[in-house]
Amino acid sequence: MSVNQAEYLTWIMAFGLALVTGSSSADPAKPVGDPATPATVLENTDVVIGPVSDRAALEASLRSLPKPPQTQPPSPRLVKATIERFAGTYQLDLDLVHSLIKAESAYDVHAVSRAGAVGLMQVMPATGADYGVTSVDALFDPEINLRTGMQHLKRLLDKYDSIGQAVMAYNAGEGALERGGGFVAYPETQKYTHAVLVSYLRKKGVQPYSAQARQVVGMDVTPAMAQASGGGADAVGTADSNAASTAETFDRPRATRLTSRLAPGLSRVSKDGRSAPAPRSVSHSVLDRNVSRLSVRGK
């Protein structure tokens, strides 16, 4: 199509006028790129949402999340039995495991968080790889997910000096806990930790905000944790607390078969009778010290 010079100039002028008109429609008192309108970082992702954000990148990030299988999830009865079995295998307190799973996924086998955490225990793919699970799809299998999640929880309980710190590290990552000097200030982690620990303490018959609660979980649990501000809802198909396990990837040793930190007085024995280890004459673990305190009080 041929266009003479006059028509071309007219078109250019009209186009320029349209651009000027569009720019002037904004608030003249507000400069372009006003710092009062900061960009927003999408929780648990590297995607920045703001005036200069790449929406295509956001859409690609969401599309790249693990996709749940189009299969019927196992029955709640089977899930419960599998939880009990692996809690026994790794000698974990069944009450603690249930409290954590409820906060992580609300028992949704196919739960996926915005961060890409998967399944009942919201295992991150990088965390799964630490324990030999290299397929993200495999983490939707309740057997694999529960085994991996409980191996990770077990290692954290053995590494840290309190149940509270282990729960925080499970949610926010070991690096976040260590950078915070043993405490994670992220609002989402505060709410998550509060949900897990309060549920756990109530199962044990311990008042959540008492001195006894501090002895049991190794940190103060306060109502302010549940009201922490600055975080938002995160996961798809999760409980009220943040179900995204924002575990970070660090150079940490491979999981090994570790001795239990749990003692019979505190552990609730699963049906196979393996959730509590044999009594030990001497123990220096915080959990065993806490058990002795509970026992003195008749709990």
N, C-alpha and C positions, 0 to 999 in steps of 0.2 A: 504494500500500500504506500503510495507516494504522498508526502506532506510538504506543502510549500513553506517557505521561511516564515511568513507571517503567521500561519496557523501554528507552526512549531513554537514561536515566541509567545503566542497567546496561551498555548497549553502550559508552557513553562511558568508563566506569570500566575496562571490560575492555580497551578500545583503549589507554588511558593506561598500564595495567599492562603491556601488551605492549611498549610503547615503552620503558618503564623497564627491563624485563627484558632487552630487546635491547641497550640501552646498557650495562648492567652486565656483560654477557658479555665486554666488552673487558677488557684488562689494567688493573686499578684503579690500578696504580702508574705507568701511562703516560698522561699527560694527552692530551686530544683535541688533534689538530694538533701532536703532538710534533715539534719541528724535527729530531730525530734521524732522522726518516723523510722525507727531502726528496723533493720532486717530481722526476721525471725528464724531461728534455727529449729527445724523440725526435730522433736525429741527423738533421741536414740538413732539419729541418722546424720549424715554429713550434708544433707540438703538444706540450703539457705533459701528462705522464702522472703522476697522483698521486691522493691521496684526494679532491681536489675537481675532478679533470679531467673534461672532458666527453667521454665515450666516443663519443658520437654524432659529435662533431667529428673525433675520430681516424678513425672509420670513413669519414666523408665525405672526409677528406683522402686516405685510401688509395684510395677509389673514384675520386677525381678525377685520379689518375695517368694519364699517356698509355697508351693501349691499343695493343699491337702489332697489326699487321694479321694477318688470318687467311690469309696467303698463304705459299707456300713460299719460304724465303729463297734467295738466289742461291748458287751453288756456291762452295766455298772457292777454287777456281781463279779464278772470276770476281772474287771479292772481292780476292784477291791482285793480280790485274791492275789493278783499279781503284785500289787503294792505290798501286801503283807509278806509275800514270799521274798521279795528283794530287800525289804526292811530287815527280815531275818537273816538273809545272806550277808548283808553288810553291817549287821548288828547296830541298826539305827533305831532310835526311839520312834515307834509307830505314830505316836501323837505328834511329834515334831514333823514327821514326813507328811502326815495328813494336813497339818496346818500350812505347810509350805505349798503343797499342791493346790490347796483351796485358793490361796492367794495368787499363785502363778497362773493357773488356767481354769479354775473352778471345775476341774475334772473334765475339761474338754479335750479329748484325745487329738482333735484336729486343730487346736488353737495355734494361731500364728500372730506374732507381734510385729509392730512396724520395724523393729530392729532385726527381724528375721528369726527370733527365737521360736522353737517348735515344740508342740506336744504338751503332754501332761505336766512335765517339769520345766517347760520352756527352755530347752537346751539350745544354746547357740551352736551353729555348725562348727565354729572354731573350737568350742569346748568339746563337742563330740569327737572331733579329730584327735584331741589330746588323749582320748580314751579308746582310740582305734576305730571310731565310726566315721568313715570318710564320705558316706552318702547322706545328703540332707534328707532324701526321701525315706531313708531307713529310720530317721528319728521320729517319724509318724507312727512307727510300730511301737505300741505300748511297752512291749517287752524290752526293746532296745532303749527307748526313751527313759523308762524307769531305771533300768540298770545303769545307764550312763549318768542320769541325774543323781542317783543315789551314790554312785562312786564319787562324783564330784562333791556332793554334800559331805560325804564321809571324810574326804581329804581335807576339806575346809575345817571341819570340826576338829580334826587332828592337828591342823596347822595353827589355828587361833586359840586364844585363851578364853573364849566365851562363845556360847550359843549365839548371842546377839551379833557378834562380829562375823561369825560364819554366815549368818543369814544376810547381813549387809553385803558381804563379799559375794554371796551367791547372786544377789540382785545387781549390784553395781560393778563388780569385778574386784579382784584382789588389788590392782593398782590404785583404784579409787580409795579403797580402805586404807592402804598404806600411805598414800599421799595425804590423807586426812588424819594421820596419826592414830588410826584405829577407830575412826568414826567417819561415816559418810554423811555429808550435809545436804545432798541432793534431796529436794522435796519429795520426789517420787520414791526414793529409797527410804526416806523417813516414814512415809505412809505405808509402804510395803512392809518394812520391818515391824512397825507397830501392829499391823494386821496379823502377821505371822506370830509374833511373840505373845500378843494378847490372847489369841486363839490357843496357843500352846499352853500358856500359864493357866488358863481356865480349865483346860483339860486335866491339868495337874492339881486343880483345886487351890491354886495360889492366886491371891489378889494381884492384878497386873501392876499396880503402881506402889506396891509395898516394898519394904526393905528386903523381905524374903524373895520377892520377884527378882531383885537385883542380884541376890546371891545365886539364884537358879540360872539366870540367863547371862549374867556377867556384865550387865549394863543397866542404866536407868531407863525404864520405859515410862514415858510421860504422855499425857493427853495432847501436848503440843505437837508431838510427832504426827498424830493423825490429822492435824490442822495445818501441816507445813504447806506454805504457799510457793507458787512459782512453777509447779508441775501440772501436767494435764493428763487426761485419760490417754492410754497408750495402746493397749493391745486390742486385737480383734478377737472377740469371743473369750473374754477374760472376766475375772471377778472385779470388784470395785477397786481393789488395790492394783498397782501397776503390775501387769503380768509379763512385761518384757524383761527378760533377763539380759541386762546390758553388760554381760560378762566381757571383759577385755582379754585380748590375746597377749600372753606374756611368755617368756622363756621359763616355763615351769617344768618340773620333772614329771615324767609319766606316772600315772597312778600305779600304786603298788598295793599289795594286800597288807593293810594296816591293822594294828590292834585297835580294839574298840575303846572309845572314850566313855561309853555308857556303862552304867552299873545297874544291877538287877533292881535296886530300890526305886529307880526312876523310870526305867524302861518298862513299857507295856509289852508283854510277851505276845507275839503273834501266834496264830493257831499252830504253826509248826514248831513253836517253842524255841525259836532261834534268835529272837530279837534282842535278847540280853546275853552278854558274855558271862563266863563263869566268874565268881567272885575272886578278887585279888587281895592279897594280904596288905600290900602297900600300893598306893596310887597317888600320883601327883597331878592328875588331870583336874581341871576346874569342875568338870561335871561330877566327878566322884566326890569332890569336896562339898559340892552343893547337895548331893544326895545325903551325905552324912548330916548336914544341917537340917534337911527336911526330916530325916529319920528321928532326930532329937526332938523335933516338934510334933512328932506323931503323924506326919504326912506320909 
